[in-house]
Amino acid sequence: MEVRKRRSRSLDEEGKEEKMKKIHVEEKPNNEERPLEDQKKSPMEKTSKDKSKERKKSEDQLEDGKKSPMEKRSIENGANKRMRSEEGQLEDGKESLRKICEDEKKSPMEKRSIENGTHKRRRSEKGQLEDEKKISEDQNKRSRSPEDPLEGGSKPKKLRVDTDRPAPLDIKNYRFYSELASGGFGQVMLASYAPTKQLVAVKIMKKKPDKSNFAIMMKEARLLKVARGCTFLCHSYAAFQSELEAFLILEYASGKSLMEMINRKGNLPMGRIMFYTAEMVVGLQFLHSKGIVHRDVKPDNTLVDRDGHIKICDFGLAAEGIFDEERTSGVAGTPGYRAPEVLLKANYNAGVDWWSFGITMYQMATGRLPFSPTGSIVRQYYAIEKNKPNYPYYMSQEMLDLLPKLLEMKENKRIGVNGNIREHSFYRTVIWEELENRRVKSPFQPGMPSADDFTECQQTFSANVRKEETNLEDFSYVDPNWEGQG
């Protein structure tokens, strides 16, 4: 009886354990159920499953075998790139972590030093940007239009160093051939602007150590800008400077000067004299309307351009601001062409230009001066006062009437000051409006030679301006309408 009870309890306990196992198995996730099921499978089922796996593996290998070498390499390359990318990210992470650890180990002093270095680099980069901006602004100022006045406005107090000059403002871009003229001012050279091979005249003025000629250089550059308003005045294309020289780039007058024409021919025909002097009248009246007295009118300063028209040049001795009753003084000009009031060292006005104009006309007609240019100033004055010019028989009646009115001792009675010279009978056939617009055909057209027709000669000049004491402020400019600058 007891034995049956024990067996019954044993069976009950086994039944409970089986139930507990089933509950435990049901609570496990699916991924743990599969191994348990596999354990329950028969050896035949396991063998069948293994064969199925082997067949699938064999099919995959067969599929890989069918792929082309290009496809295999592409797959391998993709795998390699993914591996390298993962390795690179890992290395970057390690490097960032290493820097963070090093920064944490650094002392506060070292950290401040690094921060200061970063700030300095930023300030340096900002300073470089500001310097580049200033240089750009300076170049724009140097390249402004010649129409802009040199005076007036705010002037920069600091020296501008011409670092990156525009091509027309660099003497290295000019080729020199021969000397056209020379004097106390320096010299004028025939040259060409290399980029376009345009022939130009370069006026080279030496800077004096005492700066005594600085004002003359500045004045001439300024008046050349004013001269652009009249076709019968010499024009400039550019102006710039070096340490020891100032350069004016002028239009080249291939017909040379009236003086050279007089020397070749001895005297000129009446028709040619009328044409040239009429254009001179237009040029002088334009200057006088601007309050400018030339003070050195003569055949040497009267050029003939490629088309045969007049160009009055050299404004270095000119006086400015002479309007209405205003006067100036000083013994200016060339001996033989000076008016009596200049020789007397009196105050004078634009009448001195009309006297010099009369001397020039007389010289064109005769090939000589009417009064002796030698001796002292007093001697020259008495030569004018006591001697009358000799008027040749071949002069026209109109010229014989005009010349004495130009060579009048008293300036207030001199034609040009007293009366309009355009209305004189000598110019009765001139249509002034046509003349002013260069529509009157010139008696002689010299044309323009080629730069290739000349032989280059070497010229040496000083370096660009580096010192404040040798700098001519606001001197440099380029005519924006200069077609020959390329």
C-alpha positions in Angstrom: 0.0 0.0 0.0 2.7 2.4 1.0 4.7 1.4 -2.1 1.7 2.4 -4.4 1.4 5.7 -2.6 5.1 6.5 -3.1 4.8 5.6 -6.8 1.7 7.8 -7.1 3.5 10.8 -5.5 6.5 10.1 -7.8 4.3 10.2 -10.9 2.6 13.4 -9.7 5.9 15.1 -9.2 7.1 14.0 -12.6 3.9 15.3 -14.1 4.4 18.7 -12.4 8.0 18.9 -13.7 6.8 18.1 -17.3 4.2 20.9 -17.0 6.9 23.3 -15.7 9.2 22.4 -18.6 6.5 23.1 -21.1 5.6 26.4 -19.6 9.3 27.4 -19.6 9.8 26.4 -23.2 6.7 28.4 -24.2 8.1 31.6 -22.5 11.4 31.4 -24.4 11.8 33.5 -27.6 11.6 32.0 -31.1 15.4 32.0 -31.6 15.8 29.7 -28.6 13.0 27.4 -29.7 14.8 26.4 -32.9 17.8 24.8 -31.2 15.4 22.9 -28.9 13.4 21.7 -32.0 16.6 20.7 -33.7 17.5 18.6 -30.7 14.2 16.8 -31.0 14.7 16.2 -34.7 15.7 12.8 -35.9 19.2 12.1 -37.4 17.5 11.7 -40.8 16.0 15.2 -40.7 19.3 16.7 -39.6 21.2 15.1 -42.5 18.5 16.3 -44.9 18.9 19.9 -43.6 22.7 19.8 -43.8 22.5 18.6 -47.5 20.1 21.5 -48.2 22.6 24.0 -46.8 25.4 22.5 -48.8 23.3 22.7 -52.0 22.6 26.4 -51.4 26.3 27.1 -50.8 27.2 25.2 -54.0 24.6 27.3 -55.9 26.1 30.5 -54.5 29.5 29.4 -55.5 28.3 28.5 -59.0 26.6 32.0 -59.3 29.8 33.7 -58.3 31.6 31.6 -60.9 29.3 32.9 -63.6 30.1 36.6 -62.7 32.5 38.4 -65.0 36.0 39.4 -63.7 34.9 43.1 -63.9 31.9 42.4 -61.6 34.1 40.5 -59.2 36.6 43.4 -59.1 33.8 45.9 -58.6 32.4 43.9 -55.7 35.9 43.5 -54.1 36.7 47.2 -54.6 33.4 48.2 -53.0 34.2 46.0 -50.0 37.7 47.4 -49.8 36.5 51.0 -49.9 34.0 50.3 -47.1 36.8 48.7 -45.1 39.1 51.7 -45.7 36.3 54.2 -44.9 35.6 52.4 -41.6 39.3 52.3 -40.8 39.7 56.1 -41.7 36.8 57.0 -39.5 38.3 55.0 -36.7 41.7 56.7 -37.2 40.0 60.1 -37.2 38.2 59.3 -34.0 41.4 58.2 -32.4 43.2 61.3 -33.5 40.4 63.6 -32.2 40.5 61.7 -28.9 44.3 62.0 -28.7 44.1 65.8 -29.3 41.4 66.2 -26.6 43.5 64.3 -24.2 46.6 66.4 -25.0 44.6 69.6 -24.6 43.3 68.5 -21.2 46.9 67.8 -20.1 48.1 71.3 -21.2 48.5 73.9 -18.5 46.3 77.1 -18.5 49.4 79.1 -19.6 49.9 76.9 -22.7 46.2 77.1 -23.6 46.3 81.0 -23.4 49.4 81.0 -25.6 47.6 78.9 -28.3 44.6 81.1 -28.1 46.8 84.2 -28.5 48.5 82.7 -31.5 45.1 82.0 -33.1 44.0 85.6 -32.5 47.3 86.9 -34.0 46.8 84.8 -37.1 43.3 86.2 -37.5 44.5 89.8 -37.1 47.3 89.2 -39.6 44.9 87.8 -42.2 42.6 90.8 -41.6 45.5 93.2 -41.9 46.5 91.6 -45.2 43.0 92.0 -46.6 43.0 95.7 -45.5 46.4 96.2 -47.2 45.2 94.7 -50.4 42.1 96.9 -50.3 44.3 100.0 -49.8 46.5 99.1 -52.7 43.5 98.7 -55.0 42.1 102.1 -54.0 45.5 103.7 -54.6 45.7 102.2 -58.1 42.2 103.6 -58.9 43.3 107.1 -57.7 46.5 107.0 -59.8 44.4 105.9 -62.9 41.8 108.6 -62.6 40.8 110.7 -65.6 42.9 113.7 -66.6 39.8 115.7 -66.5 39.8 115.5 -62.6 41.6 118.5 -61.1 44.9 117.9 -59.2 44.1 120.5 -56.7 41.2 120.4 -54.2 39.7 117.6 -52.2 41.4 115.7 -49.4 45.0 114.8 -50.1 46.5 111.7 -48.6 49.2 112.4 -46.0 51.0 109.1 -46.4 53.3 108.3 -49.2 51.8 106.0 -51.8 54.4 103.5 -53.0 53.7 102.5 -56.6 54.0 98.7 -56.3 51.8 97.3 -59.0 51.7 100.1 -61.5 49.4 100.1 -64.6 51.4 99.5 -67.7 51.3 103.1 -69.0 52.8 104.3 -65.7 55.8 102.1 -65.8 58.9 103.4 -67.6 59.9 99.8 -68.4 57.1 99.7 -71.0 58.6 102.4 -73.2 61.3 102.0 -75.8 63.6 105.0 -76.5 65.0 106.0 -79.8 66.4 109.6 -80.0 66.5 113.0 -78.4 63.9 115.5 -79.7 64.8 118.5 -77.5 66.8 119.4 -74.4 67.2 122.3 -72.0 67.2 123.4 -68.4 64.1 121.4 -67.8 65.6 118.1 -68.9 65.1 116.5 -72.2 62.4 115.2 -74.6 62.9 111.8 -76.1 61.2 110.0 -79.0 59.9 106.7 -77.7 57.2 104.1 -78.2 54.8 102.5 -75.9 55.9 98.9 -76.2 52.5 97.1 -75.8 51.0 98.9 -78.9 54.2 100.4 -80.5 52.6 103.8 -80.6 55.1 106.6 -81.0 55.1 109.2 -78.1 57.3 112.0 -76.8 58.6 111.5 -73.3 59.5 114.6 -71.4 62.0 113.6 -68.7 62.5 116.2 -65.9 65.2 115.7 -63.2 64.1 116.3 -59.7 66.3 118.8 -57.9 67.5 118.0 -54.4 66.2 121.3 -53.1 62.8 120.7 -54.6 63.0 124.1 -56.5 61.5 122.6 -59.6 58.8 120.5 -58.0 56.2 123.3 -58.5 57.1 123.7 -62.2 56.6 119.9 -62.7 53.3 119.9 -60.9 52.1 123.0 -62.8 53.0 121.6 -66.2 51.2 118.3 -65.5 48.2 120.3 -64.3 48.1 122.6 -67.4 48.4 119.7 -69.8 45.1 118.5 -68.4 43.6 121.9 -69.1 45.1 121.9 -72.6 42.9 118.9 -73.5 40.1 121.3 -74.1 41.8 122.7 -77.2 42.9 120.7 -80.3 45.8 123.2 -81.0 47.5 122.6 -77.6 49.8 119.7 -76.8 48.1 116.9 -75.0 49.5 114.4 -72.5 48.6 110.7 -72.3 50.1 110.0 -68.8 52.3 111.3 -66.1 54.3 109.4 -63.5 57.6 109.5 -61.5 60.6 107.6 -60.2 62.9 108.5 -57.3 64.9 111.1 -59.3 62.8 111.8 -62.4 59.3 112.9 -63.4 57.9 111.7 -66.8 55.3 113.3 -69.0 54.0 111.1 -71.9 53.0 113.4 -74.7 51.6 113.1 -78.2 54.4 112.9 -80.8 54.2 115.7 -83.4 55.9 114.0 -86.4 56.0 117.3 -88.3 58.6 118.6 -85.8 58.6 122.3 -84.8 58.1 125.5 -86.8 61.7 126.4 -86.0 62.9 123.3 -87.9 60.6 124.2 -90.8 62.0 127.7 -90.8 65.6 126.5 -90.7 64.9 124.1 -93.7 63.1 126.6 -95.8 64.4 130.0 -94.7 60.9 131.6 -94.8 57.4 130.3 -95.3 54.8 131.3 -97.9 52.1 133.8 -96.8 49.3 131.1 -97.1 51.1 128.7 -94.8 51.9 131.5 -92.3 48.2 132.5 -92.2 47.1 128.9 -91.6 49.6 128.2 -88.8 49.2 131.5 -87.0 45.4 131.3 -87.2 45.6 127.9 -85.3 48.0 129.6 -82.9 45.4 132.3 -82.3 42.8 129.7 -81.3 45.3 128.0 -78.9 46.4 131.3 -77.2 42.9 132.6 -76.8 41.8 129.3 -75.2 44.7 129.6 -72.7 43.9 133.3 -71.9 40.3 132.4 -71.4 41.4 130.0 -68.6 43.6 132.7 -67.0 46.8 131.1 -68.3 49.6 133.2 -69.8 52.1 131.0 -71.7 55.1 133.4 -71.4 57.3 131.4 -73.8 55.6 131.5 -77.2 58.2 130.8 -80.0 58.7 128.6 -83.1 60.5 126.0 -80.9 57.4 125.5 -78.8 55.0 125.4 -81.8 54.8 121.8 -83.2 53.2 120.3 -86.3 51.3 117.0 -85.8 50.9 114.1 -88.2 47.9 115.8 -89.9 49.8 119.1 -90.3 48.0 121.0 -87.5 49.6 123.2 -84.9 50.4 122.1 -81.3 51.6 124.7 -78.8 53.6 123.0 -76.2 55.8 123.5 -73.0 53.8 125.1 -70.2 56.6 125.0 -67.7 56.9 128.8 -67.6 53.2 129.6 -67.8 51.5 131.9 -65.2 48.1 131.0 -63.9 45.1 133.0 -62.5 45.6 136.0 -64.8 42.0 137.2 -65.4 40.8 140.7 -66.3 43.0 143.2 -64.5 45.2 140.6 -62.8 48.9 140.8 -63.6 52.0 138.8 -63.0 55.7 139.5 -63.0 59.1 137.9 -63.6 61.7 137.7 -66.4 60.3 134.6 -68.1 60.7 133.5 -71.7 63.5 133.3 -74.3 65.8 136.2 -75.3 64.6 137.7 -78.6 60.9 136.9 -77.8 60.4 138.8 -74.6 58.0 141.8 -74.5 59.4 145.2 -73.5 57.4 145.1 -70.2 59.1 141.8 -69.3 62.5 143.3 -69.9 61.6 146.3 -67.7 60.6 143.8 -64.9 57.2 145.4 -64.7 53.9 143.7 -64.0 52.2 142.4 -67.1 49.3 140.4 -68.5 48.4 138.2 -71.5 49.8 141.0 -73.8 53.3 139.4 -73.5 52.0 136.4 -75.5 50.8 138.5 -78.3 54.2 140.2 -78.5 55.9 136.8 -78.7 53.3 135.8 -81.3 54.2 138.8 -83.5 58.0 137.9 -83.2 57.1 134.3 -84.3 55.1 135.5 -87.3 57.9 137.8 -88.4 60.4 135.0 -88.1 58.2 132.7 -90.2 58.1 135.3 -92.9 61.8 136.3 -92.9 63.7 133.5 -91.2 65.2 135.9 -88.7 64.4 137.8 -85.5 63.3 141.5 -85.7 65.4 142.5 -82.7 68.8 141.5 -81.4 68.5 138.8 -78.6 72.1 139.4 -77.3 73.4 141.5 -74.5 71.9 142.4 -71.1 68.2 142.8 -70.5 68.6 146.6 -70.6 70.5 146.4 -73.9 67.7 144.2 -75.4 65.1 146.7 -74.3 66.9 149.7 -75.9 67.3 147.6 -79.1 63.5 147.3 -79.2 62.9 150.9 -78.3 65.3 152.6 -80.7 65.1 150.2 -83.7 62.3 149.5 -86.0 62.0 146.1 -87.7 62.9 145.7 -91.3 59.8 144.6 -93.2 60.7 142.9 -96.6 58.9 143.9 -99.8 57.4 140.4 -100.3 55.2 140.7 -97.2 51.5 141.1 -98.0 49.8 144.4 -97.2 47.7 142.6 -94.6 50.8 141.3 -92.8 52.5 144.7 -93.0 49.5 146.1 -91.2 49.2 143.4 -88.6 52.8 143.0 -87.5 53.3 146.6 -86.2 50.1 146.2 -84.2 51.5 143.1 -82.6 54.9 144.6 -81.9 53.4 147.6 -80.1 55.6 148.9 -77.2 52.6 149.8 -75.1 50.7 146.6 -74.1 47.3 148.3 -73.6 47.4 149.3 -77.3 48.7 145.9 -78.6 46.2 143.9 -80.7 45.1 140.8 -78.9 44.7 142.9 -75.8 43.1 145.8 -77.6 40.7 144.4 -80.2 40.1 140.9 -81.5 42.8 139.7 -83.8 40.4 137.3 -85.6 38.8 140.3 -87.1 42.0 141.6 -88.8 42.1 141.6 -92.6 45.0 139.2 -92.6 42.6 136.4 -91.5 39.7 137.6 -93.7 39.5 134.3 -95.6 39.5 132.1 -92.4 36.3 130.4 -91.4 37.0 130.2 -87.7 34.4 127.6 -86.8 35.7 125.3 -89.5 39.3 125.9 -88.4 38.5 125.2 -84.7 37.1 121.8 -85.6 40.2 120.9 -87.8 38.1 120.8 -90.9 40.4 123.1 -92.8 42.9 121.1 -94.8 46.5 121.8 -93.7 49.1 122.7 -96.4 51.4 119.9 -95.3 50.7 116.4 -93.8 53.8 114.7 -92.5 52.1 111.5 -91.6 53.3 109.1 -88.8 56.3 106.8 -89.2 56.4 103.3 -87.6 58.3 102.5 -84.4 60.1 99.8 -86.5 61.8 102.5 -88.5 63.9 103.6 -85.5 66.8 102.1 -83.6 66.4 101.7 -79.9 68.9 103.3 -77.5 69.3 102.3 -73.9 68.2 104.7 -71.2 68.7 104.2 -67.4 66.4 105.6 -64.8 66.1 105.5 -61.1 63.8 103.2 -59.1 60.2 103.9 -58.1 59.6 106.6 -55.4 60.4 105.2 -52.0 61.1 108.4 -50.0 58.6 111.0 -48.8 61.0 113.9 -49.7 61.2 113.0 -53.4 57.5 112.3 -54.0 55.4 114.5 -56.1 51.9 114.2 -54.6 49.0 113.6 -57.0 51.3 113.8 -60.0 50.6 110.4 -61.7 47.6 109.9 -64.0 46.5 108.1 -67.2 44.2 109.6 -69.8 41.3 107.1 -70.0 40.7 108.1 -73.6 44.2 107.3 -74.7 43.5 104.8 -77.5 47.2 103.8 -77.8 47.4 102.3 -74.3 45.9 99.0 -75.6 
